[in-house]
Amino acid sequence: MLNMSIEKLKNSLLSEANEEAEKIVASAQAHVDNMLNEERSKSAALRTEAEMEVSKLLAEQYNERTAWARLEAKRILAEAREDAIENVLEDFFESLSKIRKSPEYKSFLKVSVEKASSELGGSVTIHILKGDKECLPKLKGASIVEDLEGLGGAMVESSDGKVRVNLTLETLFETRRDELRKQIFQKLFESK
């Protein structure tokens, strides 16, 4: 009987130990499950934060590249406009060589040389291109020398050679180049 009581006590202790072990295991399992859930939540939060950071970086990079592309487009457009203006100016400059045959050239040469001669006063030397002598009026105290090279026009200088009035087409073109550029820009690119 004693064996039976011991056996009963043993079974009872084992049963209690098993129940206690199951409770401890269940508690440990619940704790592990809670830890896993917390880690999953943290991982999901970190993933969401990383996705937001990547989206932000992509948006910044998109904005940066878009801004660069706009600047590059403006640069290319400005270069194209500049090329167009330069081409028109070159064509205009080349057409100056043909202007000597026009009545406007003869009128320009006559009026501008007379004005420069009167401003310098006294005797003057007028340098012109060969063949332009017929465009000039007879001027008192003026000597005409056909030694000028270029597209046309004249160079009027005082008798002592200290003062010169440059009326060559090249010089007149260069002095009005910026004004011509503005006019060309307006005609080509500004709409009315």
C-alpha positions as CSV (number, residue, x, y, z in Angstrom):
1,M,0.0,0.0,0.0
2,L,2.8,2.2,0.7
3,N,4.0,1.4,-2.7
4,M,0.7,2.4,-4.0
5,S,0.7,5.6,-2.1
6,I,4.1,6.4,-3.3
7,E,3.1,5.5,-6.8
8,K,0.1,7.8,-6.4
9,L,2.2,10.6,-5.0
10,K,4.7,10.1,-7.7
11,N,2.0,10.2,-10.4
12,S,0.4,13.3,-8.8
13,L,3.8,15.0,-8.6
14,L,4.5,14.1,-12.2
15,S,1.1,15.2,-13.3
16,E,1.6,18.6,-11.5
17,A,5.1,18.9,-12.9
18,N,3.8,18.2,-16.4
19,E,1.0,20.7,-16.0
20,E,3.6,23.3,-14.7
21,A,5.9,22.4,-17.5
22,E,3.1,22.9,-20.0
23,K,2.2,26.2,-18.5
24,I,5.8,27.3,-18.7
25,V,6.1,26.1,-22.3
26,A,2.8,27.8,-23.1
27,S,4.0,31.0,-21.5
28,A,7.3,30.8,-23.2
29,Q,5.6,30.1,-26.5
30,A,3.3,33.1,-26.0
31,H,6.3,35.2,-25.2
32,V,8.1,34.0,-28.3
33,D,5.0,34.7,-30.4
34,N,4.8,38.2,-28.9
35,M,8.5,38.8,-29.7
36,L,7.9,37.5,-33.3
37,N,4.9,39.7,-33.7
38,E,6.9,42.7,-32.4
39,E,9.8,41.9,-34.7
40,R,7.4,41.5,-37.7
41,S,5.8,44.9,-36.8
42,K,9.3,46.5,-36.5
43,S,10.3,44.9,-39.8
44,A,7.2,46.1,-41.5
45,A,7.7,49.6,-40.2
46,L,11.3,49.6,-41.3
47,R,10.3,48.3,-44.7
48,T,7.6,51.0,-45.0
49,E,10.2,53.7,-43.9
50,A,12.7,52.3,-46.4
51,E,10.1,52.4,-49.2
52,M,9.2,56.0,-48.3
53,E,12.9,56.9,-48.3
54,V,13.4,55.3,-51.7
55,S,10.3,57.1,-53.0
56,K,11.6,60.4,-51.7
57,L,15.1,59.8,-53.2
58,L,13.5,58.8,-56.5
59,A,11.4,61.9,-56.5
60,E,14.4,64.1,-55.7
61,Q,16.4,62.4,-58.5
62,Y,13.5,62.8,-60.9
63,N,13.2,66.5,-60.1
64,E,17.0,67.0,-60.4
65,R,17.2,65.3,-63.7
66,T,14.1,67.1,-65.0
67,A,15.7,70.5,-63.9
68,W,18.9,69.5,-65.7
69,A,17.0,68.5,-68.8
70,R,15.2,71.8,-68.8
71,L,18.5,73.7,-68.5
72,E,20.0,71.6,-71.2
73,A,17.0,72.3,-73.5
74,K,17.3,76.0,-72.8
75,R,21.1,75.9,-73.6
76,I,20.5,74.0,-76.8
77,L,17.7,76.4,-77.8
78,A,19.9,79.4,-77.0
79,E,22.7,77.9,-79.1
80,A,20.3,77.3,-82.0
81,R,19.1,80.9,-81.8
82,E,22.6,82.2,-81.6
83,D,23.5,80.1,-84.7
84,A,20.5,81.4,-86.6
85,I,21.4,85.0,-85.7
86,E,25.0,84.5,-86.7
87,N,24.0,82.9,-90.0
88,V,21.8,85.9,-90.8
89,L,24.6,88.3,-89.8
90,E,27.0,86.4,-92.0
91,D,24.6,86.5,-94.9
92,F,24.0,90.2,-94.4
93,F,27.8,90.9,-94.3
94,E,28.3,88.9,-97.5
95,S,25.5,90.9,-99.2
96,L,27.4,94.1,-98.4
97,S,29.9,93.2,-101.2
98,K,27.0,93.5,-103.7
99,I,25.7,96.8,-102.3
100,R,28.3,98.9,-104.1
101,K,26.3,98.6,-107.3
102,S,23.1,100.0,-105.7
103,P,21.9,103.6,-105.9
104,E,21.6,103.6,-102.1
105,Y,25.3,103.0,-101.8
106,K,26.1,106.0,-104.0
107,S,23.8,108.2,-102.0
108,F,25.2,106.9,-98.7
109,L,28.8,107.5,-99.9
110,K,28.0,111.0,-101.2
111,V,26.2,112.2,-98.0
112,S,28.4,110.6,-95.4
113,V,31.7,111.8,-97.1
114,E,30.3,115.3,-97.5
115,K,29.3,115.4,-93.8
116,A,32.6,114.0,-92.6
117,S,34.6,116.5,-94.8
118,S,32.6,119.4,-93.4
119,E,33.1,118.2,-89.8
120,L,36.8,117.9,-90.3
121,G,37.0,121.3,-92.1
122,G,39.8,122.5,-94.4
123,S,41.5,120.1,-96.7
124,V,40.9,116.4,-96.2
125,T,42.1,113.2,-97.8
126,I,39.4,110.7,-98.8
127,H,40.4,107.1,-99.1
128,I,38.0,105.0,-101.2
129,L,37.8,101.8,-103.2
130,K,38.9,101.8,-106.7
131,G,35.9,102.7,-108.9
132,D,34.0,104.6,-106.2
133,K,35.4,108.0,-107.3
134,E,32.4,108.6,-109.6
135,C,30.0,108.4,-106.5
136,L,31.6,111.4,-104.8
137,P,30.8,115.0,-105.5
138,K,33.6,117.6,-106.1
139,L,34.7,118.7,-102.7
140,K,36.7,121.9,-102.1
141,G,40.1,121.1,-100.7
142,A,39.7,117.3,-100.8
143,S,42.1,114.9,-102.4
144,I,40.7,111.5,-103.3
145,V,42.9,108.4,-103.1
146,E,41.7,105.0,-104.4
147,D,43.7,102.9,-102.0
148,L,41.1,101.5,-99.7
149,E,40.5,97.8,-99.5
150,G,37.4,96.0,-98.3
151,L,33.7,96.0,-99.1
152,G,33.2,99.7,-99.6
153,G,32.7,103.0,-97.9
154,A,35.4,105.6,-97.3
155,M,38.0,106.8,-94.8
156,V,38.1,110.6,-94.4
157,E,41.1,112.1,-92.7
158,S,42.3,115.6,-91.8
159,S,45.2,117.0,-93.8
160,D,47.6,116.4,-90.9
161,G,46.4,112.8,-90.6
162,K,45.6,113.1,-86.9
163,V,41.8,112.7,-87.2
164,R,40.1,110.0,-89.2
165,V,36.4,109.3,-89.8
166,N,36.0,105.6,-90.7
167,L,33.0,105.2,-92.9
168,T,33.9,101.7,-94.3
169,L,31.1,99.2,-94.5
170,E,33.0,96.8,-92.3
171,T,33.3,99.3,-89.5
172,L,29.7,100.5,-89.8
173,F,28.6,96.9,-89.7
174,E,30.6,96.2,-86.6
175,T,29.5,99.4,-84.8
176,R,25.9,98.4,-85.4
177,R,26.3,94.7,-84.9
178,D,24.6,94.6,-81.5
179,E,21.7,96.6,-82.8
180,L,21.4,94.3,-85.8
181,R,21.5,91.3,-83.5
182,K,18.5,92.7,-81.5
183,Q,16.5,93.4,-84.7
184,I,17.3,90.0,-86.1
185,F,16.3,88.3,-82.8
186,Q,13.0,90.2,-82.7
187,K,12.2,89.3,-86.3
188,L,13.1,85.7,-85.9
189,F,11.9,84.8,-82.4
190,E,9.4,87.3,-81.0
191,S,5.9,86.9,-82.1
192,K,3.7,90.0,-82.6
